[in-house]
Amino acid sequence: MQLNNFFLKVKFKEILFLKSLLIGVLIWVTCYIFTPFNLVNPLSSDVIWFIILNYLALIFGYFFVDIFFNQNKEVVGAQNTHLLNNSFYLLIFLVYFSSIIRYFDLFFVRDISFFNSISTNKYNVAQDANFSLVLGILGIFRFLYFVPYLFYIIEKRNKKKLLIICVLLFLVPVIEGYLRGSRRLFFESIGVFITITCVYNFSKMFSKKIILIVVFSMILSILFSNFVLKERVEVNKEIPFLEKIYNSAYNDLLPLKPETKQFLVENKDNFIGKASFSIAHFGQHIVHGVYEFDNAIKEKAEKKMGMYNGFILVKFLNKLGLTNIPLDSLMNPTGRVTYITFFGGQFLDFGWYSLIIMFFYGGIQNYFFTKGSKLNYLKPIVIILIFSNVFLLTFNFLRAQMLLVIISYLFILTIFYSSNKLRTFL
């Protein structure tokens, strides 16, 4: 069955929403079970109940809209919309143009280089003196690197050269991630690529081609993660690599078991040892955010009222001169530079009032999942929601750049609307 026909069925959007949450929980639980670490402190009941109730509030909010506003009826028999060729190519041009501006900014204004160390590049990027407001605004559309590939898949354009052009855009965040030593940027691009490939090739999801793409992408992610990790800790070469890792952040909350450490030290130079380290470190990376959340709430910090999870937007508004909020006040209250999950951000922003926010967030997701089932131009937002749902227990993509992705995409839609480039608005 073709996905576009299947997507119009009422139940599909609900399955997709619930599956995105379930997959995220399964990934976390699987890593928790199979990663050989010791727990220094068990999770507090407050954190456990906060996460469970927020999940339930999100789900209830989603289905509340269906029950009381009859959203489903709008989907049946709906006509899907397609971008005109001119609009599709214009979108590709805008993303490439914006990406070129971004790299001009990085190389010639912020003075980063392939020959610099990661620490030097990160320092140069972070300097306010190197920031250009004009280049920052012109480079914002680079966040839409995944949108052309998404439209290529859902509109079945079947042109190999065009597919290559669309896929190459995923290198935009990958190369920047390499230069800045950001595993998040690399992981996001690979994760979004896998999400689009699986969701919009649903009937072929278990084909050899899709399975190979997913497996290859996951292996690539782990290898890149290890490369960045080694680059980060190479500053002091007198201390052995594994010793640095064992003494790094989150290893104090989720330290590997003594026998695992011993095995890794004894086999550090062979393939089995390196593969075992990669798997163990990946498991820690996935699981530790929940324990960092548990650690953070002990600080009893003042609630940020949305500014913690909205950090990237606050930072951008500060750059524009529209706000002047101290960014140091929007960091992890423990002072640790570690993930505290999406739920951790919600707690720091709203405390237990987060349940209300999550209820409305569920309703908003229902709106986009429902409308996105018949309107192709809303599918990029659906993909972002699916991807962020999967990693609610791990990363906080809302705090990272999800808000800017949505804002920049809605701005593009406004441009298309005003110039009559999108059929659905005619």
RODO-2510 file (C-alpha; in nm, 4 decimals, decimal comma):
residues 426
     n   res          X          Y          Z
     1     m     0,0000     0,0000     0,0000
     2     q     0,1357     0,3396    -0,0924
     3     l     0,2003     0,5662     0,2029
     4     n     0,0016     0,8622     0,0708
     5     n    -0,3098     0,6422     0,0617
     6     f    -0,2302     0,4894     0,3975
     7     f    -0,1526     0,8312     0,5465
     8     l    -0,5073     0,9442     0,4720
     9     k    -0,6532     0,6754     0,6919
    10     v    -0,7640     0,8143     1,0260
    11     k    -0,5676     0,5749     1,2458
    12     f    -0,2283     0,6270     1,0843
    13     k    -0,1571     0,9649     1,2409
    14     e    -0,2446     0,8276     1,5845
    15     i    -0,0218     0,5231     1,5334
    16     l     0,2597     0,7477     1,4139
    17     f     0,2305     0,9739     1,7177
    18     l     0,2174     0,6883     1,9693
    19     k     0,4906     0,4964     1,7906
    20     s     0,7262     0,7944     1,8083
    21     l     0,6821     0,8019     2,1871
    22     l     0,7060     0,4241     2,2256
    23     i     1,0220     0,3943     2,0168
    24     g     1,1861     0,6610     2,2323
    25     v     1,0997     0,4759     2,5529
    26     l     1,2195     0,1437     2,4062
    27     i     1,5536     0,2958     2,3002
    28     w     1,6072     0,4328     2,6504
    29     v     1,5007     0,1113     2,8277
    30     t     1,7133    -0,1052     2,5957
    31     c     2,0235     0,1068     2,6621
    32     y     1,9449     0,1037     3,0352
    33     i     1,9239    -0,2765     3,0437
    34     f     2,2250    -0,3593     2,8277
    35     t     2,4741    -0,0874     2,9227
    36     p     2,7084    -0,2202     3,1963
    37     f     2,7035     0,0695     3,4422
    38     n     2,6514     0,1029     3,8176
    39     l     2,3927     0,3369     3,9648
    40     v     2,5386     0,5784     4,2168
    41     n     2,1930     0,6951     4,3203
    42     p     1,8518     0,5584     4,2152
    43     l     1,6067     0,7934     4,0484
    44     s     1,3898     0,9914     4,2863
    45     s     1,0157     0,9267     4,2862
    46     d     0,9625     1,2915     4,1867
    47     v     1,1505     1,2447     3,8600
    48     i     0,9856     0,9113     3,7810
    49     w     0,6338     1,0451     3,8364
    50     f     0,7110     1,3735     3,6624
    51     i     0,8189     1,1899     3,3460
    52     i     0,5264     0,9440     3,3539
    53     l     0,2627     1,2123     3,4141
    54     n     0,4087     1,4400     3,1462
    55     y     0,3963     1,1568     2,8943
    56     l     0,0320     1,0946     2,9903
    57     a    -0,0517     1,4671     2,9680
    58     l     0,0980     1,4770     2,6178
    59     i    -0,1046     1,1729     2,5095
    60     f    -0,4301     1,2940     2,6703
    61     g    -0,3858     1,6346     2,5083
    62     y    -0,3391     1,4709     2,1702
    63     f    -0,6531     1,2560     2,1927
    64     f    -0,8600     1,5269     2,3631
    65     v    -0,8547     1,7245     2,0364
    66     d    -0,9794     1,4197     1,8433
    67     i    -1,2598     1,3454     2,0862
    68     f    -1,3940     1,6970     2,1418
    69     f    -1,3104     1,8727     1,8147
    70     n    -1,3649     1,5907     1,5647
    71     q    -1,0328     1,6536     1,3914
    72     n    -1,0397     1,3177     1,2165
    73     k    -1,3329     1,4014     0,9929
    74     e    -1,1258     1,6599     0,8139
    75     v    -0,8774     1,3980     0,6954
    76     v    -1,1152     1,1613     0,5129
    77     g    -1,1166     1,2200     0,1403
    78     a    -0,8758     1,5103     0,1638
    79     q    -0,6691     1,6062    -0,1382
    80     n    -0,2962     1,6207    -0,0861
    81     t    -0,1041     1,9248    -0,1974
    82     h     0,2237     1,9399    -0,3844
    83     l     0,4851     2,2041    -0,4259
    84     l     0,5106     2,3461    -0,7732
    85     n     0,8435     2,2683    -0,9436
    86     n     0,9481     2,6321    -0,9260
    87     s     0,8799     2,6421    -0,5525
    88     f     1,0686     2,3175    -0,4944
    89     y     1,3780     2,4406    -0,6760
    90     l     1,3514     2,7795    -0,5075
    91     l     1,3497     2,6042    -0,1716
    92     i     1,6634     2,4084    -0,2641
    93     f     1,8316     2,7304    -0,3783
    94     l     1,7448     2,9110    -0,0541
    95     v     1,8856     2,6314     0,1623
    96     y     2,2075     2,6074    -0,0404
    97     f     2,2450     2,9861    -0,0466
    98     s     2,1886     3,0089     0,3275
    99     s     2,4374     2,7265     0,3868
   100     i     2,7034     2,9032     0,1789
   101     i     2,6449     3,2184     0,3851
   102     r     2,6828     3,0138     0,7039
   103     y     3,0155     2,8670     0,5982
   104     f     3,1390     3,2062     0,4793
   105     d     3,0527     3,3292     0,8284
   106     l     3,2325     3,0355     0,9932
   107     f     3,5515     3,0417     0,7843
   108     f     3,6029     3,4102     0,7093
   109     v     3,4312     3,5918     0,9985
   110     r     3,4564     3,3520     1,2919
   111     d     3,7952     3,2220     1,1788
   112     i     3,7362     2,8495     1,2172
   113     s     3,9389     2,6057     1,0099
   114     f     3,9867     2,2368     0,9338
   115     f     4,3431     2,2851     1,0603
   116     n     4,2389     2,4222     1,4003
   117     s     4,1731     2,2053     1,7011
   118     i     3,8098     2,1515     1,7992
   119     s     3,8605     2,3571     2,1158
   120     t     3,9944     2,6513     1,9098
   121     n     3,7035     2,6352     1,6661
   122     k     3,4502     2,6182     1,9488
   123     y     3,6103     2,9171     2,1172
   124     n     3,6117     3,1242     1,7969
   125     v     3,2461     3,0456     1,7196
   126     a     3,1360     3,1434     2,0693
   127     q     3,2962     3,4897     2,0668
   128     d     3,0392     3,7707     2,0454
   129     a     3,2949     3,9869     1,8671
   130     n     3,2854     3,7414     1,5753
   131     f     2,9069     3,7535     1,5387
   132     s     2,7520     3,9178     1,2312
   133     l     2,3811     3,9925     1,2601
   134     v     2,3309     4,0102     0,8820
   135     l     2,5102     3,6809     0,8169
   136     g     2,3269     3,5200     1,1102
   137     i     1,9874     3,6088     0,9637
   138     l     2,0820     3,5111     0,6071
   139     g     2,2176     3,1792     0,7319
   140     i     1,9071     3,0770     0,9247
   141     f     1,7535     2,8787     0,6373
   142     r     2,0345     2,6237     0,6625
   143     f     1,8242     2,4636     0,9361
   144     l     1,5894     2,3439     0,6602
   145     y     1,8547     2,1140     0,5089
   146     f     1,6197     1,8133     0,5409
   147     v     1,3121     1,9679     0,3771
   148     p     1,4092     1,9217     0,0072
   149     y     1,4824     1,5507     0,0676
   150     l     1,1491     1,5147     0,2463
   151     f     0,9578     1,6698    -0,0439
   152     y     1,1536     1,4569    -0,2899
   153     i     1,0444     1,1408    -0,1063
   154     i     0,6780     1,2243    -0,0451
   155     e     0,6211     1,3639    -0,3932
   156     k     0,8022     1,0718    -0,5632
   157     r     1,0049     1,2820    -0,8036
   158     n     1,2304     0,9890    -0,9081
   159     k     1,5232     1,1914    -1,0448
   160     k     1,8568     1,0556    -0,9250
   161     k     2,0528     1,3761    -0,9801
   162     l     1,7913     1,5712    -0,7874
   163     l     1,8042     1,3111    -0,5086
   164     i     2,1823     1,3557    -0,4805
   165     i     2,1394     1,7340    -0,4631
   166     c     1,8859     1,6938    -0,1810
   167     v     2,0885     1,4371     0,0145
   168     l     2,4066     1,6479    -0,0067
   169     l     2,2312     1,9122     0,2041
   170     f     2,2617     1,6782     0,5031
   171     l     2,6356     1,7491     0,4918
   172     v     2,5647     2,1085     0,5977
   173     p     2,5226     2,0258     0,9705
   174     v     2,7585     1,7249     0,9497
   175     i     3,0587     1,9325     0,8383
   176     e     2,9835     2,2036     1,0934
   177     g     2,9525     1,9338     1,3583
   178     y     3,2943     1,8019     1,2594
   179     l     3,4506     2,1482     1,2754
   180     r     3,2937     2,2373     1,6106
   181     g     3,3175     1,8930     1,7655
   182     s     2,9390     1,8795     1,8023
   183     r     2,8005     1,5290     1,8167
   184     r     2,4506     1,6754     1,8394
   185     l     2,4665     1,8328     1,4929
   186     f     2,5855     1,5078     1,3391
   187     f     2,3356     1,2984     1,5309
   188     e     2,0466     1,5289     1,4378
   189     s     2,1177     1,5135     1,0660
   190     i     2,1558     1,1347     1,0648
   191     g     1,8493     1,0929     1,2888
   192     v     1,6271     1,3160     1,0749
   193     f     1,7455     1,1360     0,7603
   194     i     1,6551     0,7980     0,9129
   195     t     1,3185     0,9335     1,0330
   196     i     1,2198     1,0618     0,6882
   197     t     1,3430     0,7470     0,5147
   198     c     1,1486     0,5161     0,7477
   199     v     0,8263     0,7157     0,7909
   200     y     0,7761     0,7985     0,4241
   201     n     0,8860     0,4607     0,2955
   202     f     0,6551     0,2808     0,5385
   203     s     0,5590     0,0024     0,2979
   204     k     0,9301    -0,0638     0,2314
   205     m     1,0543    -0,0069     0,5864
   206     f     1,1797    -0,3649     0,6272
   207     s     1,3354    -0,3876     0,2825
   208     k     1,7078    -0,4649     0,2633
   209     k     1,7790    -0,1155     0,1283
   210     i     1,6112     0,0650     0,4190
   211     i     1,7642    -0,1672     0,6800
   212     l     2,1119    -0,1148     0,5324
   213     i     2,0653     0,2641     0,5330
   214     v     1,9560     0,2609     0,8980
   215     v     2,2351     0,0268     1,0133
   216     f     2,5016     0,2164     0,8174
   217     s     2,3780     0,5488     0,9558
   218     m     2,3865     0,4197     1,3143
   219     i     2,7411     0,2827     1,2730
   220     l     2,8491     0,6127     1,1195
   221     s     2,6991     0,8003     1,4155
   222     i     2,8856     0,5880     1,6683
   223     l     3,2153     0,6231     1,4799
   224     f     3,1764     0,9997     1,4542
   225     s     3,0851     1,0195     1,8229
   226     n     3,4046     0,8365     1,9141
   227     f     3,6124     1,0560     1,6844
   228     v     3,4775     1,3751     1,8428
   229     l     3,5230     1,2286     2,1895
   230     k     3,8897     1,1527     2,1233
   231     e     3,9470     1,4975     1,9732
   232     r     3,7952     1,6615     2,2818
   233     v     4,0166     1,4812     2,5303
   234     e     4,3439     1,5012     2,3355
   235     v     4,4352     1,8335     2,5015
   236     n     4,6331     1,6633     2,7772
   237     k     4,8057     1,3650     2,6155
   238     e     4,9863     1,2626     2,9332
   239     i     4,6649     1,1152     3,0755
   240     p     4,5445     0,7926     2,9060
   241     f     4,2303     0,8296     2,6935
   242     l     4,0148     0,5842     2,8897
   243     e     4,1147     0,7413     3,2214
   244     k     3,9954     1,0794     3,0948
   245     i     3,6651     0,9284     2,9885
   246     y     3,6130     0,7539     3,3203
   247     n     3,6643     1,0856     3,5002
   248     s     3,4475     1,2942     3,2643
   249     a     3,0973     1,4295     3,3215
   250     y     2,8139     1,1790     3,3700
   251     n     3,0594     0,9001     3,4499
   252     d     3,0233     1,0093     3,8101
   253     l     2,6471     0,9443     3,7962
   254     l     2,6576     0,6374     3,5690
   255     p     3,0077     0,4878     3,6045
   256     l     3,0860     0,1724     3,4091
   257     k     3,1207    -0,1441     3,6132
   258     p     3,4766    -0,2199     3,7346
   259     e     3,4967    -0,5397     3,5291
   260     t     3,3872    -0,3490     3,2192
   261     k     3,6541    -0,0851     3,2735
   262     q     3,9160    -0,3557     3,3195
   263     f     3,8061    -0,5325     3,0010
   264     l     3,8219    -0,2078     2,8011
   265     v     4,1701    -0,1259     2,9321
   266     e     4,3001    -0,4738     2,8481
   267     n     4,1508    -0,4641     2,4977
   268     k     4,1864    -0,0943     2,4164
   269     d     4,3985    -0,1628     2,1056
   270     n     4,1892    -0,4332     1,9382
   271     f     3,8604    -0,4219     1,7502
   272     i     3,6548    -0,5974     2,0200
   273     g     3,7702    -0,3513     2,2852
   274     k     3,7032    -0,0472     2,0672
   275     a     3,3606    -0,1770     1,9637
   276     s     3,2724    -0,2569     2,3251
   277     f     3,3770     0,0913     2,4355
   278     s     3,1667     0,2491     2,1584
   279     i     2,8565     0,0536     2,2582
   280     a     2,9009     0,1185     2,6311
   281     h     2,9635     0,4898     2,5786
   282     f     2,6641     0,5180     2,3461
   283     g     2,4436     0,3538     2,6108
   284     q     2,5667     0,5953     2,8770
   285     h     2,5055     0,8860     2,6401
   286     i     2,1422     0,7817     2,5869
   287     v     2,0592     0,7009     2,9499
   288     h     2,2432     0,9620     3,1530
   289     g     2,0132     1,2577     3,0733
   290     v     1,7407     1,1282     3,3038
   291     y     1,9901     1,1013     3,5905
   292     e     2,1250     1,4480     3,5130
   293     f     1,7638     1,5689     3,5378
   294     d     1,7351     1,4006     3,8775
   295     n     2,0566     1,5718     3,9837
   296     a     1,9468     1,9144     3,8533
   297     i     1,6153     1,9357     4,0396
   298     k     1,7954     1,9075     4,3731
   299     e     1,9222     2,2636     4,3200
   300     k     1,5729     2,4140     4,3708
   301     a     1,6410     2,6744     4,1019
   302     e     1,4001     2,9562     4,0192
   303     k     1,1603     2,8634     3,7380
   304     k     1,2545     3,0078     3,3978
   305     m     0,8997     3,0267     3,2552
   306     g     0,9867     2,8832     2,9148
   307     m     1,3237     3,0514     2,8688
   308     y     1,5297     2,7394     2,9492
   309     n     1,3768     2,5236     2,6752
   310     g     1,3492     2,8352     2,4597
   311     f     1,7205     2,9088     2,5060
   312     i     1,8047     2,9182     2,1351
   313     l     1,5272     3,1712     2,0697
   314     v     1,6327     3,3872     2,3657
   315     k     1,9923     3,3761     2,2425
   316     f     1,8828     3,4799     1,8932
   317     l     1,6673     3,7656     2,0263
   318     n     1,9620     3,8802     2,2373
   319     k     2,1748     3,8904     1,9235
   320     l     1,9087     4,0993     1,7510
   321     g     1,9133     4,3383     2,0454
   322     l     1,5442     4,2764     2,1193
   323     t     1,6170     4,1227     2,4612
   324     n     1,9031     4,1347     2,7086
   325     i     1,8590     3,8217     2,9153
   326     p     2,1773     3,6827     3,0789
   327     l     2,2336     3,3470     2,9113
   328     d     2,4297     3,2193     3,2113
   329     s     2,1035     3,2233     3,4064
   330     l     1,9524     2,9761     3,1581
   331     m     2,2057     2,6982     3,2058
   332     n     2,1906     2,3746     3,4012
   333     p     2,1675     2,4913     3,7666
   334     t     2,4274     2,2318     3,8669
   335     g     2,6850     2,4007     3,6446
   336     r     2,7358     2,0775     3,4506
   337     v     2,7416     2,0934     3,0703
   338     t     2,5252     1,7862     3,0175
   339     y     2,1828     1,6976     2,8783
   340     i     1,8929     1,6872     3,1245
   341     t     1,6280     1,5646     2,8740
   342     f     1,3289     1,7562     2,7429
   343     f     1,1443     1,6817     3,0673
   344     g     1,4275     1,8286     3,2709
   345     g     1,3933     2,1494     3,0741
   346     q     1,0192     2,1511     3,1333
   347     f     1,0713     2,1141     3,5069
   348     l     1,3245     2,3973     3,5208
   349     d     1,0818     2,6161     3,3239
   350     f     0,7450     2,5346     3,4816
   351     g     0,7816     2,2758     3,7576
   352     w     0,4679     2,0630     3,7935
   353     y     0,2715     2,3163     3,5892
   354     s     0,4476     2,1466     3,2996
   355     l     0,1544     1,9014     3,2927
   356     i    -0,0673     2,1809     3,1590
   357     i     0,1914     2,2793     2,8984
   358     m     0,2315     1,9181     2,7848
   359     f    -0,1455     1,8776     2,7542
   360     f    -0,1626     2,1734     2,5153
   361     y     0,1526     2,0532     2,3380
   362     g    -0,0283     1,7254     2,2712
   363     g    -0,3198     1,9181     2,1207
   364     i    -0,0816     2,1162     1,8995
   365     q     0,0820     1,7934     1,7823
   366     n    -0,2605     1,6529     1,6953
   367     y    -0,3298     1,9594     1,4811
   368     f    -0,0093     1,9212     1,2806
   369     f    -0,0339     1,5419     1,2510
   370     t    -0,3930     1,5759     1,1255
   371     k    -0,3322     1,8646     0,8862
   372     g    -0,0029     1,7117     0,7779
   373     s    -0,1866     1,3994     0,6614
   374     k    -0,3407     1,5985     0,3763
   375     l    -0,1084     1,8965     0,3345
   376     n     0,2446     1,8110     0,2251
   377     y     0,3798     2,1508     0,3171
   378     l     0,3175     2,0747     0,6879
   379     k     0,5034     1,7431     0,6814
   380     p     0,8425     1,9017     0,7703
   381     i     0,6917     2,0119     1,1015
   382     v     0,5475     1,6616     1,1519
   383     i     0,8955     1,5141     1,0972
   384     i     1,0446     1,7510     1,3571
   385     l     0,7737     1,6527     1,6064
   386     i     0,8267     1,2803     1,5436
   387     f     1,2031     1,3134     1,5803
   388     s     1,1812     1,5168     1,9002
   389     n     0,9197     1,2752     2,0435
   390     v     1,1573     0,9831     1,9972
   391     f     1,4281     1,1544     2,2023
   392     l     1,2272     1,3202     2,4790
   393     l     1,4084     1,0998     2,7327
   394     t     1,7517     1,1718     2,5897
   395     f     1,8082     1,5098     2,4263
   396     n     1,6326     1,8441     2,4334
   397     f     1,5970     1,9415     2,0693
   398     l     1,3514     2,2184     2,1566
   399     r     1,6297     2,3922     2,3509
   400     a     1,8794     2,3195     2,0753
   401     q     1,7298     2,4411     1,7486
   402     m     1,3829     2,2971     1,6935
   403     l     1,2207     2,6368     1,7513
   404     l     1,4410     2,8039     1,4905
   405     v     1,3687     2,5239     1,2435
   406     i     0,9939     2,5728     1,2823
   407     i     1,0164     2,9545     1,2734
   408     s     1,2398     2,9608     0,9640
   409     y     1,0164     2,7081     0,7876
   410     l     0,6985     2,9009     0,8657
   411     f     0,8731     3,2122     0,7340
   412     i     0,9442     3,0279     0,4065
   413     l     0,5770     2,9289     0,3857
   414     t     0,4801     3,2927     0,4340
   415     i     0,7041     3,3877     0,1409
   416     f     0,5449     3,1217    -0,0784
   417     y     0,2006     3,2307     0,0323
   418     s     0,2590     3,5953    -0,0466
   419     s     0,3958     3,5109    -0,3926
   420     n     0,1264     3,2502    -0,4671
   421     k     0,3841     2,9742    -0,4979
   422     l     0,1985     2,7150    -0,2936
   423     r    -0,1187     2,5694    -0,4406
   424     t    -0,2985     2,5090    -0,1166
   425     f    -0,3079     2,8802    -0,0442
   426     l    -0,4656     2,9739    -0,3788
***
